[in-house]
Amino acid sequence: MVKVKKIKKNKVGKQNEVDSVEQKQPEVAVDKKDVSGSHRKQLEEIAQKDPDFFKFLQQEDADLLEFSDSDVDMETDEIEDEEEEEDALESIIIGKKVVNFDVDEDDRKIVNQQAAELIEKVLTDPSNHRKELKSIVALAVKAFHACVCRVGANLEKGEFVVNEDRVFDSIIRNCLKQMGHCFLLLMNPLDEKQKETKKMKVRKGVPVFKHFHKYKTLTRKYLTAVVELLSEVGNDEIAVAVIRSIIPLVDFFVHFQKTCRHLIKKLVRVWSQKSMEQRVAAFLIFNRISQVDVDLYTFVYKSCYVAYVSISRQITTGAWQNLLFMQKSFAELTFVNPSVSYQYVFVYIRQYAIHLRNAKITKRKDVIKTVYNWQFVLGIYLWAAVMIRSSKHRHVSEAVDWIRELRYPLIQIAIGLINVFPTARYIPLRLHCVRVLLQLQVNCGLYIPTLAITADLLDDLLTIDSKKPSNVKVLQKTTKLKDMIRLNREMLEDSTYRSIIADDVFEVFLEAAYVLRSNLAFSDVITPIVPVIKDFIKNCNNIDHKKLFKALESKLKEHAEQLRLTLAAHKIDLNDVNEIYKLEQILTADSTPVAKYHHDWHKASALRQKVLDKAEKSVTKTPFKKMKRESK
């Protein structure tokens, strides 16, 4: 138990005696009239019983006989003054330990180094301090609340205040590290058998604690302070520490729906905008909350989707790594509870299909812009990640099968988006759609006509090369088509961007061929593709582009011929799955023409990209050098 007592500042030596007297003697209300009346009666009795002594008092000490009510007032004032002086210092008794606190002008106790050391000692080894644990945890929560108030959080000031930096650091560090474990020891979690014996009514999956109601207020106070601290932290390392400290507290957060929803909103902002380390820690909390509480799972799922869509309005260079993490983590959240998430996956994909249908029917520019934008394209990437995760999901369940079936309408949406407004300006967007289809083809084990779809892009490339390049300067921050969905007129006329467009179309073309390299029907698939490539080579005015696609044509023919020879050498039964699988493994070897050419191309492309990155860095530095020279 925590006992608070007041100590006189100038009488420290006799403190224990004074305290014992104060504790034993009850407080008695003093009536001024009773005190003065009883004094007069005593004097009258003395005058009657011993008149000589009374006469002596009149001669020697007349002031003693002249007693009035004002004397009582003066005595009570002196007592009050003494009490005011005693308020300058307070102490807390925890077990056998006494901790003294100074008091500030607002009558708040100042947490000192002695208290911080006591908190650290007990929190780091709570098992050996079970008697003092309750008192120390209560003191630590109040001190932590004072620390959060110090950094400017929107919290009411408590009875404690922290002024010293080292005390502040000690309180924050120890509470973040140890408080979750200490709360578990205090509350005593119950297992499934204990829940059944006590017949407790709780939400499914939510952990139950034996002494939860006893420490409910204290727990809520600490959790609220942690959420507010997360809002105020600016340093990346401290923010990561705060988020990680929340992971063992999730079992307590789910009991406070309002506080937990407030936490989720804060963490969604972290998951979508902050550093990668913070994002990962936030995702771990989302995953834990989703496993514990179904109601909060729906809130987490919808909040994450809205956050992803909101940051997808515009893409900057270097944002793909963060987007890729968000896509994969969102896909993981989908299969925490697939029976619930399926409803949202179905509705969201259906919305994409409705927008696409409206754009195809109306053909108006404003309606086309609703699908030809970053949000729509990145949304397809997101749901492709979900479909890929469904194909790799190990646990067999009906809800997972429902989600897996949605990959077919998603493929139709991606193909339909390519053909809504098939112009050369939107080649980057169409390339994004082909990349999504390739991801689904590789990871979901589906056949998608990506080679034929990519071959259609050669007509746009032919249209671009039919015009002579101009020397107009292009004001664009990036030269990567992956960071764009639309090209302007200057880009289409610039020779540098034309070569970049040709390289990207060629890369997607080669990737589609590489995916099909082990397919026994490879020769039949490329039969209608080869004439399209030949026609492009014949009519193209750009010599470099001719050489590029002529090499691709020869490799496709060479691979098809090798496949025919391999099939002729192996007598296989098309109904025997094992024989077909063995033959496909032979065709996936790196020594095949398409595989070898694919490897060499990517190696050369990586070297070219390094050179381009160095050139871009040097270009960004030169304006500053020129400015310095001009200023001189």
Backbone torsions as a table, in degrees:
resi	resn	phi	psi	omega
1	MET	NA	145.9	177.9
2	VAL	-97.1	125.3	177.8
3	LYS	-117.5	130.3	178.8
4	VAL	-107.6	130.6	176.9
5	LYS	-139.1	152.7	-178.4
6	LYS	-94.5	141.7	-175.6
7	ILE	-123.2	135.4	175.0
8	LYS	-70.6	137.6	-176.1
9	LYS	-71.1	-35.7	-173.4
10	ASN	-97.7	0.9	-177.0
11	LYS	-130.3	55.4	-177.1
12	VAL	-69.5	-36.4	-176.3
13	GLY	-63.3	-36.5	-177.6
14	LYS	-99.1	23.1	-171.7
15	GLN	-65.7	-45.0	-176.1
16	ASN	-62.0	-39.0	179.4
17	GLU	-65.9	-43.7	-179.4
18	VAL	-63.0	-42.3	-178.2
19	ASP	-64.5	-40.6	-179.9
20	SER	-64.6	-38.1	178.2
21	VAL	-66.6	-43.1	-178.7
22	GLU	-64.5	-37.2	-178.9
23	GLN	-71.2	-35.3	-177.1
24	LYS	-75.9	-40.8	-174.4
25	GLN	-85.3	122.0	177.7
26	PRO	-73.3	154.0	178.9
27	GLU	-74.3	131.2	-178.8
28	VAL	-119.4	131.6	177.9
29	ALA	-74.6	130.5	-176.9
30	VAL	-98.7	125.0	176.3
31	ASP	-100.4	123.2	-175.9
32	LYS	-63.5	-41.0	-177.4
33	LYS	-65.9	-39.3	179.8
34	ASP	-64.4	-40.8	-178.5
35	VAL	-64.2	-47.7	-178.2
36	SER	-67.7	-38.3	-179.6
37	GLY	-66.4	-43.2	179.6
38	SER	-64.9	-32.0	179.2
39	HIS	-66.7	-41.6	179.6
40	ARG	-65.6	-39.1	179.1
41	LYS	-62.4	-39.7	178.7
42	GLN	-63.3	-39.5	178.7
43	LEU	-65.8	-39.9	179.2
44	GLU	-64.5	-38.7	178.4
45	GLU	-64.8	-39.5	178.5
46	ILE	-64.4	-40.1	-179.6
47	ALA	-64.1	-33.9	-179.0
48	GLN	-78.6	-44.6	-175.3
49	LYS	-77.6	-39.0	-175.1
50	ASP	-137.5	79.0	-177.0
51	PRO	-63.9	-29.1	179.1
52	ASP	-66.3	-41.9	179.9
53	PHE	-68.0	-36.7	178.4
54	PHE	-65.5	-38.7	178.3
55	LYS	-65.7	-36.9	178.1
56	PHE	-63.8	-40.6	178.5
57	LEU	-64.3	-38.3	179.1
58	GLN	-63.5	-34.7	-178.0
59	GLN	-80.1	-41.4	-171.8
60	GLU	-90.9	-40.1	-173.3
61	ASP	-139.6	76.1	-177.3
62	ALA	-69.8	-25.8	-178.8
63	ASP	-63.6	-30.1	-178.9
64	LEU	-66.1	-29.2	-179.3
65	LEU	-83.4	-21.7	-178.7
66	GLU	-92.0	79.8	-176.3
67	PHE	-106.6	133.9	-179.3
68	SER	-137.3	173.7	-178.8
69	ASP	-66.3	-26.0	-178.8
70	SER	-64.3	-29.6	178.2
71	ASP	-64.4	-37.1	177.9
72	VAL	-65.1	-40.9	178.4
73	ASP	-59.8	-42.2	-179.3
74	MET	-63.6	-39.8	-178.9
75	GLU	-66.9	-42.7	180.0
76	THR	-66.1	-35.3	176.8
77	ASP	-62.5	-40.4	179.6
78	GLU	-65.0	-37.5	178.6
79	ILE	-64.3	-42.8	179.4
80	GLU	-64.0	-39.0	178.0
81	ASP	-61.9	-39.4	179.0
82	GLU	-63.7	-41.1	-179.6
83	GLU	-65.0	-37.8	178.2
84	GLU	-63.7	-37.6	178.0
85	GLU	-67.4	-32.0	-177.0
86	GLU	-72.5	-19.5	-177.7
87	ASP	-73.6	-2.1	-176.3
88	ALA	-70.1	-19.9	-176.4
89	LEU	-143.6	139.7	177.2
90	GLU	-133.0	159.5	-179.9
91	SER	-136.1	155.6	176.2
92	ILE	-123.1	130.9	178.3
93	ILE	-101.9	118.9	178.3
94	ILE	-119.9	104.2	-174.1
95	GLY	65.1	-117.5	177.3
96	LYS	-102.2	2.3	-177.0
97	LYS	-97.1	134.8	177.6
98	VAL	-113.9	124.0	179.2
99	VAL	-115.4	122.0	-179.5
100	ASN	-92.8	141.1	179.5
101	PHE	-127.6	133.7	167.7
102	ASP	-76.2	156.4	-178.9
103	VAL	-118.3	133.6	-178.5
104	ASP	-88.0	-171.3	-176.8
105	GLU	-65.2	-29.6	-179.6
106	ASP	-88.8	14.8	178.4
107	ASP	63.1	33.0	176.0
108	ARG	-106.2	140.9	-179.4
109	LYS	-77.1	133.7	-177.9
110	ILE	-91.4	119.4	179.3
111	VAL	-72.2	124.8	-177.0
112	ASN	-109.4	-178.2	-178.1
113	GLN	-64.9	-33.6	178.7
114	GLN	-61.0	-44.4	178.6
115	ALA	-66.8	-40.4	179.6
116	ALA	-62.6	-41.0	178.7
117	GLU	-66.7	-38.6	177.9
118	LEU	-65.2	-41.8	177.8
119	ILE	-62.3	-44.8	179.7
120	GLU	-62.6	-41.4	-178.3
121	LYS	-62.3	-44.5	-176.3
122	VAL	-77.9	-42.6	-177.1
123	LEU	-67.2	-33.9	-179.9
124	THR	-74.5	-21.7	178.6
125	ASP	-138.4	66.7	-173.8
126	PRO	-69.6	-25.6	-177.2
127	SER	-64.7	-32.5	-179.7
128	ASN	-91.3	2.8	179.3
129	HIS	-132.2	47.7	-175.7
130	ARG	-66.4	-31.7	-178.7
131	LYS	-68.4	-40.9	-177.5
132	GLU	-90.4	-5.4	-171.4
133	LEU	-60.4	-44.9	-178.9
134	LYS	-59.1	-46.5	-178.0
135	SER	-67.2	-41.6	-178.3
136	ILE	-69.1	-39.9	178.0
137	VAL	-62.7	-41.4	177.1
138	ALA	-62.1	-43.1	177.8
139	LEU	-65.2	-40.6	-179.5
140	ALA	-65.0	-39.9	178.8
141	VAL	-63.6	-42.8	178.7
142	LYS	-65.4	-40.1	178.3
143	ALA	-67.7	-39.5	177.5
144	PHE	-63.9	-41.4	176.0
145	HIS	-58.8	-40.6	178.1
146	ALA	-65.8	-37.4	177.9
147	CYS	-64.7	-42.3	179.7
148	VAL	-66.4	-38.6	175.9
149	CYS	-62.0	-32.3	-178.0
150	ARG	-66.8	-34.0	-177.9
151	VAL	-82.0	1.7	173.8
152	GLY	100.8	16.1	179.9
153	ALA	-69.3	157.0	-178.7
154	ASN	-85.4	69.4	179.9
155	LEU	-128.1	151.6	175.5
156	GLU	-71.9	140.3	-179.9
157	LYS	-69.0	136.7	-179.0
158	GLY	-96.6	-160.8	-177.2
159	GLU	-83.8	-8.4	-180.0
160	PHE	-116.7	158.7	176.1
161	VAL	-142.9	145.2	179.7
162	VAL	-117.4	123.7	-177.8
163	ASN	-111.5	-33.9	-176.0
164	GLU	-84.7	140.7	-178.7
165	ASP	-67.1	-41.8	-177.9
166	ARG	-68.0	-33.7	174.8
167	VAL	-67.1	-42.5	178.0
168	PHE	-58.2	-49.3	-179.1
169	ASP	-62.3	-41.3	-178.8
170	SER	-65.3	-44.4	-179.2
171	ILE	-64.0	-48.1	-178.3
172	ILE	-62.5	-46.8	-176.3
173	ARG	-62.9	-48.1	-176.7
174	ASN	-70.4	-36.7	178.4
175	CYS	-67.2	-43.7	-179.6
176	LEU	-64.7	-35.9	-177.5
177	LYS	-78.8	-41.8	-165.2
178	GLN	-111.2	-15.2	-169.2
179	MET	-65.7	-35.2	179.3
180	GLY	-60.3	-45.4	178.9
181	HIS	-65.7	-39.4	-179.6
182	CYS	-65.5	-40.3	177.6
183	PHE	-63.8	-37.5	177.8
184	LEU	-63.1	-41.4	178.2
185	LEU	-63.9	-39.4	-178.7
186	LEU	-70.7	-41.6	-171.4
187	MET	-86.4	-23.3	175.6
188	ASN	60.5	83.1	-179.8
189	PRO	-63.9	145.7	-178.6
190	LEU	-100.8	144.6	175.1
191	ASP	-87.8	-178.2	-174.6
192	GLU	-64.7	-37.8	-180.0
193	LYS	-65.5	-41.2	179.2
194	GLN	-66.1	-34.4	176.6
195	LYS	-62.8	-42.2	-178.4
196	GLU	-67.6	-40.7	-179.5
197	THR	-66.1	-36.4	-179.1
198	LYS	-86.7	-9.2	178.3
199	LYS	52.6	51.9	-178.4
200	MET	-87.4	134.7	179.0
201	LYS	-93.1	106.6	-180.0
202	VAL	-136.8	162.1	176.6
203	ARG	-66.8	147.3	-176.9
204	LYS	-63.6	129.4	178.6
205	GLY	89.8	-18.4	-178.1
206	VAL	-76.9	127.8	-179.7
207	PRO	-66.3	148.7	-178.2
208	VAL	-117.9	141.1	-179.3
209	PHE	-123.2	142.7	-177.1
210	LYS	-66.3	-41.9	-175.6
211	HIS	-110.4	33.4	-176.1
212	PHE	-63.2	-46.6	-176.8
213	HIS	-65.4	-27.6	179.9
214	LYS	-67.8	-36.6	-176.4
215	TYR	-112.9	18.3	-176.1
216	LYS	-61.0	-49.0	-178.1
217	THR	-64.2	-42.9	180.0
218	LEU	-63.9	-41.3	-179.9
219	THR	-65.8	-45.0	179.3
220	ARG	-60.0	-39.8	179.9
221	LYS	-61.9	-42.9	-179.4
222	TYR	-69.1	-44.5	-178.9
223	LEU	-62.3	-40.9	177.5
224	THR	-62.0	-41.0	179.2
225	ALA	-65.5	-37.4	178.6
226	VAL	-64.5	-43.5	179.0
227	VAL	-62.5	-42.2	178.8
228	GLU	-66.7	-36.3	177.4
229	LEU	-63.7	-38.4	178.2
230	LEU	-61.1	-34.0	179.5
231	SER	-71.4	-29.5	-173.8
232	GLU	-92.2	-17.3	-174.6
233	VAL	-74.3	134.2	177.6
234	GLY	-112.6	-28.3	-179.6
235	ASN	-72.8	137.2	-175.0
236	ASP	-66.4	-44.6	-178.3
237	GLU	-64.1	-42.6	179.6
238	ILE	-66.8	-39.8	178.8
239	ALA	-61.7	-41.5	177.6
240	VAL	-62.5	-41.8	178.7
241	ALA	-62.8	-41.2	179.3
242	VAL	-64.9	-43.8	-178.3
243	ILE	-66.3	-41.7	178.7
244	ARG	-64.7	-32.9	179.2
245	SER	-68.3	-19.6	-179.2
246	ILE	-77.0	-25.2	-175.6
247	ILE	-55.9	-49.6	177.1
248	PRO	-72.3	-6.9	-179.7
249	LEU	-96.6	-0.8	-176.1
250	VAL	-60.6	-37.8	179.8
251	ASP	-61.4	-25.1	176.8
252	PHE	-88.5	-36.2	-178.7
253	PHE	-60.4	-38.2	-175.4
254	VAL	-66.1	-15.3	177.0
255	HIS	-81.8	-13.0	179.6
256	PHE	-120.5	89.6	-171.5
257	GLN	-59.1	-44.6	-177.6
258	LYS	-63.9	-46.9	179.0
259	THR	-64.4	-38.7	-178.9
260	CYS	-68.0	-39.5	176.9
261	ARG	-65.1	-37.7	175.9
262	HIS	-63.0	-40.4	177.0
263	LEU	-63.8	-43.1	-178.7
264	ILE	-61.5	-41.4	178.2
265	LYS	-60.4	-41.8	178.9
266	LYS	-65.1	-42.8	-176.8
267	LEU	-73.0	-30.0	175.7
268	VAL	-62.8	-38.8	176.0
269	ARG	-64.4	-38.6	177.1
270	VAL	-66.2	-46.0	-178.0
271	TRP	-60.8	-28.0	-174.9
272	SER	-104.3	-12.5	-171.4
273	GLN	-132.6	-21.4	-170.6
274	LYS	-92.7	-168.1	-177.9
275	SER	-68.8	164.0	-175.8
276	MET	-63.4	-38.3	-179.9
277	GLU	-64.0	-40.3	176.8
278	GLN	-67.0	-38.7	-179.8
279	ARG	-61.5	-44.2	-179.2
280	VAL	-63.1	-44.4	179.2
281	ALA	-62.8	-40.4	178.3
282	ALA	-64.3	-39.4	179.0
283	PHE	-64.0	-37.8	177.6
284	LEU	-60.6	-37.9	177.8
285	ILE	-68.7	-42.4	177.2
286	PHE	-57.7	-44.3	-178.0
287	ASN	-62.3	-41.9	-179.7
288	ARG	-68.8	-44.2	178.6
289	ILE	-61.6	-41.2	-178.3
290	SER	-64.9	-33.9	178.7
291	GLN	-73.6	-28.6	-173.9
292	VAL	-86.8	-44.1	-170.3
293	ASP	-130.4	120.4	-178.5
294	VAL	-68.9	-39.9	-179.5
295	ASP	-62.0	-43.7	178.1
296	LEU	-71.6	-26.4	177.8
297	TYR	-61.0	-44.9	178.7
298	THR	-62.8	-37.7	178.4
299	PHE	-66.5	-42.1	177.5
300	VAL	-63.1	-45.4	-175.0
301	TYR	-63.7	-48.5	-179.9
302	LYS	-66.9	-38.4	-179.9
303	SER	-64.8	-40.8	179.1
304	CYS	-66.3	-39.5	179.2
305	TYR	-65.2	-44.4	179.0
306	VAL	-62.4	-40.1	179.1
307	ALA	-64.7	-40.9	178.8
308	TYR	-63.3	-44.7	-179.7
309	VAL	-65.4	-38.1	-176.8
310	SER	-67.0	-34.6	179.6
311	ILE	-87.0	-2.0	-177.8
312	SER	-91.1	9.4	-178.2
313	ARG	-69.8	-31.8	-179.7
314	GLN	-147.7	139.0	-177.8
315	ILE	-109.8	133.1	176.3
316	THR	-108.7	162.3	179.3
317	THR	-63.3	129.4	-179.5
318	GLY	91.6	2.1	-178.0
319	ALA	-85.9	-9.1	-174.0
320	TRP	-67.6	-31.9	179.0
321	GLN	-63.7	-44.4	178.4
322	ASN	-66.9	-39.6	178.5
323	LEU	-64.8	-39.6	179.0
324	LEU	-63.0	-40.3	177.0
325	PHE	-63.9	-43.2	-179.8
326	MET	-63.2	-39.6	179.4
327	GLN	-63.8	-45.8	-177.7
328	LYS	-70.4	-40.9	179.5
329	SER	-68.2	-36.4	176.6
330	PHE	-65.2	-38.7	177.1
331	ALA	-62.9	-38.0	177.0
332	GLU	-64.9	-41.5	178.2
333	LEU	-62.5	-32.5	-178.8
334	THR	-59.2	-36.9	-174.2
335	PHE	-99.7	12.1	168.3
336	VAL	-68.2	-40.2	177.4
337	ASN	-143.5	77.4	-172.7
338	PRO	-63.0	-29.3	179.9
339	SER	-65.6	-29.2	177.1
340	VAL	-86.2	-44.0	-175.5
341	SER	-69.3	-26.5	-179.7
342	TYR	-55.8	-39.5	-179.1
343	GLN	-59.1	-41.0	-178.7
344	TYR	-76.5	-38.9	178.1
345	VAL	-60.6	-44.7	-179.8
346	PHE	-62.1	-46.5	-177.6
347	VAL	-64.6	-43.6	-177.1
348	TYR	-67.4	-43.6	178.4
349	ILE	-65.9	-36.7	176.8
350	ARG	-62.5	-38.3	177.0
351	GLN	-61.7	-39.9	177.1
352	TYR	-61.7	-43.0	-179.8
353	ALA	-64.6	-38.1	179.1
354	ILE	-65.7	-44.9	177.7
355	HIS	-60.9	-40.9	180.0
356	LEU	-66.5	-41.1	178.4
357	ARG	-62.8	-43.6	178.9
358	ASN	-62.1	-39.1	179.3
359	ALA	-66.5	-37.5	-179.8
360	LYS	-71.3	-35.2	-176.7
361	ILE	-76.2	-48.7	-173.6
362	THR	-78.0	-38.3	-178.2
363	LYS	61.3	19.9	176.6
364	ARG	-85.0	150.4	-176.3
365	LYS	-63.7	-42.3	-178.1
366	ASP	-65.4	-33.7	178.7
367	VAL	-76.3	-37.4	178.0
368	ILE	-62.9	-34.8	179.5
369	LYS	-66.1	-20.2	177.9
370	THR	-70.2	-19.7	177.5
371	VAL	-112.4	-25.9	178.9
372	TYR	-92.3	67.3	178.3
373	ASN	-148.9	170.9	-176.1
374	TRP	-65.8	-37.4	-177.5
375	GLN	-61.2	-41.3	-179.6
376	PHE	-69.2	-44.5	-178.1
377	VAL	-64.7	-47.5	-179.8
378	LEU	-69.4	-26.0	173.4
379	GLY	-64.6	-38.5	176.5
380	ILE	-65.4	-39.9	174.9
381	TYR	-58.7	-42.3	-178.4
382	LEU	-62.6	-48.9	-177.5
383	TRP	-72.7	-25.2	172.7
384	ALA	-64.7	-39.6	176.6
385	ALA	-62.6	-37.3	178.2
386	VAL	-66.5	-42.6	179.8
387	MET	-66.2	-38.2	177.6
388	ILE	-63.7	-41.3	178.5
389	ARG	-65.7	-33.0	178.9
390	SER	-67.0	-33.2	179.5
391	SER	-72.4	-24.0	-179.3
392	LYS	-99.6	2.5	-177.8
393	HIS	-71.3	127.7	-173.8
394	ARG	-80.6	-39.8	-175.0
395	HIS	-76.2	128.2	-179.8
396	VAL	-83.3	122.7	176.5
397	SER	-150.9	155.2	-178.0
398	GLU	-66.2	-37.7	-179.3
399	ALA	-64.9	-37.8	177.7
400	VAL	-65.0	-39.2	177.1
401	ASP	-63.6	-37.2	177.3
402	TRP	-61.0	-45.8	179.9
403	ILE	-66.1	-39.3	-178.2
404	ARG	-62.0	-33.4	-179.5
405	GLU	-68.5	-19.4	-178.5
406	LEU	-75.3	-4.4	178.2
407	ARG	-69.0	-27.1	-179.5
408	TYR	-69.4	-47.9	173.7
409	PRO	-63.7	-30.5	177.6
410	LEU	-65.8	-38.9	177.1
411	ILE	-63.7	-41.2	178.5
412	GLN	-64.8	-35.0	177.7
413	ILE	-65.9	-43.5	-179.8
414	ALA	-64.4	-42.8	178.7
415	ILE	-67.5	-40.5	179.0
416	GLY	-65.2	-34.0	179.1
417	LEU	-65.1	-33.1	178.8
418	ILE	-63.2	-36.0	-171.5
419	ASN	-99.0	5.1	179.9
420	VAL	-66.0	-48.2	-177.3
421	PHE	-141.9	74.0	-171.9
422	PRO	-76.0	79.3	176.7
423	THR	-119.6	164.1	-177.1
424	ALA	-65.2	-29.3	-178.0
425	ARG	-63.7	-28.5	-177.4
426	TYR	-101.4	26.7	174.9
427	ILE	-58.3	-43.3	178.3
428	PRO	-57.8	-41.6	179.3
429	LEU	-64.3	-41.7	-179.2
430	ARG	-67.9	-33.1	175.4
431	LEU	-66.3	-37.0	175.7
432	HIS	-60.6	-42.1	179.9
433	CYS	-63.6	-41.0	178.6
434	VAL	-64.4	-38.6	178.5
435	ARG	-63.8	-39.0	176.6
436	VAL	-62.5	-43.7	179.7
437	LEU	-63.6	-37.9	177.7
438	LEU	-65.2	-39.8	177.2
439	GLN	-61.1	-44.2	179.2
440	LEU	-66.7	-38.2	-179.3
441	GLN	-65.1	-42.2	-177.4
442	VAL	-72.7	-45.7	-170.0
443	ASN	-90.8	-20.4	-178.3
444	CYS	-103.3	-3.6	179.0
445	GLY	67.8	35.6	-178.9
446	LEU	-110.6	154.2	171.5
447	TYR	-97.4	122.3	177.1
448	ILE	-126.9	133.2	-176.8
449	PRO	-72.2	61.9	-177.4
450	THR	-69.4	-32.3	178.3
451	LEU	-64.1	-44.1	179.8
452	ALA	-67.0	-37.8	179.2
453	ILE	-66.4	-40.7	179.5
454	THR	-69.2	-33.6	179.4
455	ALA	-62.2	-29.5	177.9
456	ASP	-65.3	-25.0	179.7
457	LEU	-71.4	-17.3	179.2
458	LEU	-65.4	-29.8	176.9
459	ASP	-63.7	-40.8	177.8
460	ASP	-67.3	-39.6	177.9
461	LEU	-65.1	-35.5	177.2
462	LEU	-66.8	-38.3	177.7
463	THR	-65.0	-39.6	179.4
464	ILE	-65.8	-43.4	-177.0
465	ASP	-74.9	-14.1	-178.8
466	SER	-68.9	-22.4	179.1
467	LYS	-98.7	149.5	179.4
468	LYS	-72.2	140.8	177.8
469	PRO	-69.8	150.6	179.7
470	SER	-111.1	169.3	-180.0
471	ASN	-100.6	23.6	-179.6
472	VAL	-71.4	134.5	179.5
473	LYS	-75.3	134.2	-179.8
474	VAL	-99.8	120.2	179.0
475	LEU	-92.8	86.4	-178.5
476	GLN	-139.7	134.6	-175.8
477	LYS	-71.8	-30.2	-176.4
478	THR	-126.0	152.9	176.7
479	THR	-110.1	10.5	-179.4
480	LYS	-96.0	125.0	178.8
481	LEU	-67.8	-20.7	179.7
482	LYS	-65.9	-23.6	179.8
483	ASP	-93.3	9.8	-178.6
484	MET	-132.5	159.5	171.0
485	ILE	-124.4	-7.6	-177.1
486	ARG	-147.5	142.4	177.6
487	LEU	-109.4	140.0	175.7
488	ASN	-90.6	177.5	-174.7
489	ARG	-63.6	-39.2	-179.4
490	GLU	-63.1	-38.0	179.2
491	MET	-66.3	-40.8	-179.5
492	LEU	-66.0	-26.3	-179.3
493	GLU	-92.9	-12.2	-178.0
494	ASP	-82.2	134.1	-177.0
495	SER	-67.3	-35.0	179.5
496	THR	-64.4	-45.4	-179.9
497	TYR	-69.4	-30.1	176.9
498	ARG	-63.8	-41.5	178.1
499	SER	-67.6	-35.4	177.3
500	ILE	-65.7	-41.4	178.5
501	ILE	-62.6	-45.1	-179.7
502	ALA	-62.7	-41.1	179.3
503	ASP	-63.7	-41.0	-179.4
504	ASP	-68.7	-40.7	177.0
505	VAL	-63.4	-42.8	178.8
506	PHE	-63.3	-41.9	-179.2
507	GLU	-61.9	-43.5	179.0
508	VAL	-67.0	-38.6	178.0
509	PHE	-60.8	-48.3	179.9
510	LEU	-64.3	-37.6	179.2
511	GLU	-64.4	-40.5	178.6
512	ALA	-64.9	-38.6	177.1
513	ALA	-68.6	-37.9	179.8
514	TYR	-65.0	-36.4	179.1
515	VAL	-64.8	-34.0	-177.2
516	LEU	-93.3	6.0	-171.3
517	ARG	-60.6	-30.6	-178.2
518	SER	-97.0	2.3	-179.9
519	ASN	-75.7	131.2	-178.2
520	LEU	-66.3	-17.9	179.5
521	ALA	-97.1	19.7	-176.6
522	PHE	-58.1	-43.8	-178.5
523	SER	-61.9	-39.5	-179.9
524	ASP	-71.3	-33.8	-177.9
525	VAL	-68.7	-40.7	-175.7
526	ILE	-83.2	-6.1	-178.5
527	THR	-57.9	-46.0	176.7
528	PRO	-80.6	-10.7	-177.1
529	ILE	-83.7	-38.3	-176.4
530	VAL	-59.4	-43.4	176.9
531	PRO	-60.8	-33.8	178.1
532	VAL	-65.1	-41.6	178.9
533	ILE	-66.6	-41.1	178.6
534	LYS	-61.9	-41.7	179.1
535	ASP	-63.6	-38.5	177.4
536	PHE	-64.5	-44.6	-179.4
537	ILE	-62.4	-36.7	-177.8
538	LYS	-69.2	-39.1	-173.5
539	ASN	-98.9	-7.1	-176.9
540	CYS	-75.9	138.4	180.0
541	ASN	-93.4	-10.7	-178.0
542	ASN	-93.6	119.3	-175.8
543	ILE	-65.9	-41.3	-179.3
544	ASP	-62.7	-39.8	179.2
545	HIS	-68.9	-34.7	176.5
546	LYS	-61.4	-47.4	-179.5
547	LYS	-62.1	-39.8	-177.0
548	LEU	-61.6	-49.9	-175.4
549	PHE	-82.1	-20.3	174.2
550	LYS	-68.3	-39.1	176.4
551	ALA	-64.5	-38.5	178.3
552	LEU	-64.9	-42.0	180.0
553	GLU	-60.8	-43.7	-178.8
554	SER	-65.3	-37.8	179.7
555	LYS	-69.5	-36.2	177.0
556	LEU	-64.3	-43.4	178.7
557	LYS	-64.8	-42.3	-179.7
558	GLU	-63.0	-42.3	179.7
559	HIS	-67.1	-39.4	179.1
560	ALA	-64.4	-39.0	178.8
561	GLU	-66.7	-42.3	178.1
562	GLN	-63.4	-36.0	178.3
563	LEU	-65.4	-39.4	178.8
564	ARG	-63.5	-42.6	179.9
565	LEU	-65.5	-38.8	179.4
566	THR	-65.8	-41.9	179.0
567	LEU	-66.9	-34.8	179.0
568	ALA	-69.4	-32.8	-178.5
569	ALA	-77.1	-21.5	-179.0
570	HIS	-114.2	117.7	174.8
571	LYS	-83.9	110.9	-175.3
572	ILE	-121.3	153.1	174.6
573	ASP	-99.8	118.9	-177.3
574	LEU	-64.5	-16.2	177.4
575	ASN	-87.9	-9.0	-179.8
576	ASP	-93.2	107.7	-176.4
577	VAL	-66.5	-36.7	-177.6
578	ASN	-65.8	-40.8	179.1
579	GLU	-65.9	-40.8	178.6
580	ILE	-63.9	-40.0	179.8
581	TYR	-64.3	-42.5	179.3
582	LYS	-63.1	-40.2	179.9
583	LEU	-68.3	-38.2	177.6
584	GLU	-64.7	-34.4	176.7
585	GLN	-65.3	-34.7	176.7
586	ILE	-66.5	-38.6	-177.0
587	LEU	-76.9	-14.2	177.9
588	THR	-85.3	2.1	-179.0
589	ALA	-63.0	150.7	-178.5
590	ASP	-72.5	-9.2	-178.2
591	SER	-84.5	-7.9	178.8
592	THR	-68.7	153.0	-174.9
593	PRO	-56.3	-47.3	-177.9
594	VAL	-66.8	-41.8	-179.2
595	ALA	-64.4	-43.4	-179.8
596	LYS	-66.1	-42.3	179.6
597	TYR	-66.2	-37.6	177.7
598	HIS	-62.0	-42.8	179.8
599	HIS	-65.8	-45.6	-179.0
600	ASP	-64.9	-38.3	-179.6
601	TRP	-64.4	-45.5	-179.1
602	HIS	-66.9	-33.7	177.2
603	LYS	-65.5	-45.4	178.2
604	ALA	-68.1	-35.3	179.5
605	SER	-66.0	-37.4	178.4
606	ALA	-64.8	-39.1	177.7
607	LEU	-65.8	-41.8	178.6
608	ARG	-63.3	-38.2	-179.3
609	GLN	-66.0	-36.4	176.4
610	LYS	-62.1	-42.3	179.1
611	VAL	-64.0	-41.6	179.5
612	LEU	-65.4	-39.5	178.8
613	ASP	-63.3	-41.1	177.5
614	LYS	-64.7	-39.1	179.5
615	ALA	-65.1	-40.5	178.8
616	GLU	-64.4	-39.2	178.4
617	LYS	-64.6	-41.0	179.6
618	SER	-67.7	-34.0	178.6
619	VAL	-67.3	-38.8	179.8
620	THR	-70.5	-24.3	-179.0
621	LYS	-84.5	-30.4	-174.6
622	THR	-61.9	-38.7	179.1
623	PRO	-59.0	-35.9	179.8
624	PHE	-68.4	-35.6	177.8
625	LYS	-66.6	-41.6	179.5
626	LYS	-63.6	-39.8	179.7
627	MET	-62.7	-37.9	179.5
628	LYS	-66.9	-41.8	-179.9
629	ARG	-64.9	-42.2	179.3
630	GLU	-64.1	-37.1	179.8
631	SER	-67.4	-32.9	177.6
632	LYS	-69.2	NA	NA
